[in-house]
Amino acid sequence: QVQLVESGGGLVQPGGSLRLSCAASGSIFRLVAMGWYRQAPGKQRELVATITSGGSTGYADSVKGRFTISRDNDKNTVYLQMNSLKPEDTAVYYCNLGGGPYWGQGTQVTVSS
């Protein structure tokens, strides 16, 4: 059984920052890639950032230079540091383990004045 729990979302002004966390269950965490996705109202879910088991990262063009994905294998947790937030970043953010079918409940990020 896989469990993913996202946290850290909230309301922030444009230009502000948030740090999202995703706690994953199981000892398999350290062996698989993790990803952050987001889904805005009326839009499809999109990939935001990935990090491999070896620590290699990748980002969507829309967030490059602003977001940073990281992981702590001892805590089975992946993070998404979001800086210079824009209104278009408003979405529910989800994490995914290993590209599989399991998702957390999501955490809402709202960027607004």
C-alpha positions in Angstrom: 0.0 0.0 0.0 1.3 3.4 -1.0 0.5 6.6 0.9 1.5 10.1 -0.2 0.7 13.1 1.9 1.3 16.6 0.6 1.4 19.7 2.8 2.7 23.3 2.8 0.2 25.0 0.5 -1.5 28.2 1.2 -2.3 31.7 0.1 0.7 33.9 -0.9 1.2 37.2 -2.7 2.8 37.4 -6.1 6.6 37.3 -5.6 6.3 35.3 -2.4 7.5 31.8 -1.6 6.2 28.5 -0.3 7.8 25.2 0.5 5.7 22.1 -0.2 6.4 18.7 1.3 5.3 15.2 0.4 5.8 12.4 2.8 5.8 8.9 1.2 5.4 5.5 2.8 7.6 2.5 2.3 11.3 1.7 2.1 11.1 1.8 -1.7 11.2 5.6 -1.6 14.9 5.9 -1.9 14.9 3.7 -5.0 12.4 5.6 -7.2 12.0 8.9 -8.8 9.5 11.4 -7.4 7.6 14.1 -9.2 5.5 17.2 -8.4 2.5 17.9 -10.5 -0.1 20.6 -10.5 -3.6 21.1 -11.7 -5.3 24.5 -12.1 -9.1 24.9 -12.4 -10.3 23.8 -15.8 -6.8 22.6 -16.8 -5.1 19.2 -17.2 -2.6 18.0 -14.6 0.9 19.0 -15.6 4.3 17.9 -14.6 6.2 20.5 -12.6 9.4 18.9 -11.4 11.1 15.5 -11.1 13.9 14.1 -9.1 15.5 10.7 -9.6 16.7 8.3 -7.0 20.2 9.6 -7.8 19.2 13.2 -7.3 19.0 14.4 -10.9 16.3 17.0 -11.3 14.2 18.3 -14.1 11.7 21.2 -14.4 8.9 22.4 -16.6 10.0 25.5 -18.5 7.3 27.6 -16.7 9.0 27.1 -13.3 12.7 26.9 -14.2 14.8 29.2 -12.1 12.0 29.7 -9.6 11.2 26.2 -8.2 13.6 23.7 -6.7 12.8 20.0 -6.0 14.8 18.1 -3.4 14.5 14.9 -1.4 15.5 13.5 2.0 15.6 9.8 1.7 16.0 9.4 5.5 12.7 11.0 5.9 11.0 9.6 2.9 10.1 13.1 1.9 10.3 15.2 -1.3 10.1 19.0 -1.2 9.3 21.7 -3.7 10.6 25.1 -2.9 8.7 27.7 -4.8 10.0 31.2 -5.1 8.9 34.3 -7.1 5.4 32.9 -7.3 3.1 34.1 -10.0 -0.7 34.0 -10.1 -0.5 31.4 -12.9 1.2 29.1 -10.4 -2.2 28.8 -8.6 -3.2 25.2 -8.6 -3.5 22.0 -6.5 -0.1 20.5 -6.2 0.3 16.7 -6.1 3.3 14.4 -5.7 3.8 11.1 -7.4 6.0 8.1 -6.6 7.8 6.3 -9.3 5.5 7.4 -12.1 2.9 5.1 -10.7 -0.9 5.5 -10.3 -0.7 6.7 -6.7 -1.3 10.3 -5.7 -1.7 12.2 -2.5 -4.7 14.3 -1.7 -2.9 17.4 -3.0 -2.2 20.8 -1.4 -3.7 24.1 -2.6 -1.5 26.9 -3.6 -3.1 30.2 -4.3 -1.1 33.2 -5.5 -3.1 36.4 -5.4 -3.0 40.0 -4.2 
